[in-house]
Amino acid sequence: MHQEMDNTCIIETIGLSSGAVNVEAGGRPHRHNEVELNFLERGSITYLFGKQKIVVSAGQLIVFWAIMPHFILEAAPDTTIHWLTFPPGRFLQWHLPEAMTRQVLQGQMIWDQKERQREYELFSQWHHDLQVQWPDYEQIILLEVEARLRRIAQSMPLHPSLPTQPITTRLPRPVEAMISLITEHYMEPLQLGQIAQAIGLHPGYATDLFRKTIGITIMDYLAQHRIAHAQRLLATTNRTVLDIAMEVGFNSASRFYATFQKITGQSPRAYRVSLFL
């Protein structure tokens, strides 16, 4: 597993992996390269996903591309979640129905709640296979994941959205305002002074409050959103790297390259190639 950690950002490459954990709220924003499946065996959690506060209840399966910064705002006592991650390149190679592919690659969560017992059995089997590593275990797991996603896709137009709530719990109002501003305007040439001024705070105080609450600086959080958008465009379009750099809010190619390399551990071109290996 590749992981780069400093006081700027966190990015991981996890690959095909699974586990089950008891969930607690807190921590800093997390993002990694894979598509992720979460099954909530019991309890409930509230994700901060972009600027949305998304509530996931027991029995729900959710699917999302984890390049969007996200973390858990709230968790009921004794909440247990099962998870499985797999490379986004494999997701693209499956050529799933367009509605599902579009939503996942645009950074939206999709969900299902039809096969609670089956979900538990599948995640338990996947975790067992990854531990034991039977012959062809990776191929078997990925075939089963693909089949599960295709079943979800069949009824996607009938699904309501995941429950969302205003961001009110645990986050100070100025931090909520900064998150909303960044997620709505990250493609614009935002500067720290502009963000602080928009919410009526001194830049130094705004920076300290954001870091204390979220765990990273305002500008690092902004950079994560820009690079997440760049990763989506690199995966789903043939646009040039320079065009993408300008699209996601960078005013120079060199700054984009440096930031992309720092956050992902790869150049933009290497990242694009890696999706299809």
RATA-V338206 format. One line per field, one symbol per residue. phi: phi as a letter, one per 40 degrees, with the letter a starting at -180 (. if undefined). burial: b if it has 9 or more other C-alpha atoms within 8 Angstrom, else e. A space follows every 10 residues. Layout:
# RATA-V338206
phi=???
burial=???
This chain:
# RATA-V338206
phi=.cabbacbab abbcgcaaib bccbchgcdb aacccbbbbc cagabbccbg bcbbcbbdgc bbbaccccda accaacdgcb bbbabaccdc dcccfcddcc dcccccgbcb aaabbdcccd cccccccccc ccfcdgcccc cccccdcccc ccccbdcccc ccdbbccbcg cddccdcccc ccccbccccc bdccccccbg bcdccdcccc cccchbcdcc cccccccccc cccccbbbcc ccdcdccchc caccccdccc cccbgbcdcc cccccbc
burial=eeebeeeebb bbbbbbbbee eebbeeeebb bbbbbbbbbb bbbbbbbbbb bbbbbbbbbb bbbbbbbbbb bbbbbbeebb bbbbbbbbbb bbeeebeeeb bebbbebbbb bbeeebeebb eebeebbebb eebeeebbee beeeebeebb ebbeebeeee ebeeeebeee beeebbbbbb bbbeebbeee ebeebbbebe bebeebbbbb bebbbbbbeb bbbbbbbbbb bbbbeeeeee beebbbebbb eebebbbebb bebbebbbee bbeebee
